[in-house]
């Protein structure tokens, strides 16, 4: 698993030469409704085992949560299940709001 800072992910998303990763937001619906990264896909943490077949194990996936702990657990779970291109957003959407998008709501 790779660990990405919010500025590193922002640079990746802004780079037209790089394929856009799947931004996998593993928070609860109410958290996602409050704030999320543009283009993120919500798949709540507790639903991942049942929905693992919905994910492409060859895709580059960046796991995202509020502070980076739930997403790190999901990233580790995906790696144990054969996913090879997994990253975790260190600090989660909170870090994104502080370091990249000051207009994003914080909670």
Order of alpha helices (4+ residues) and beta strands (2+ residues): beta-alpha-beta-alpha-beta-alpha-beta-alpha-beta-alpha
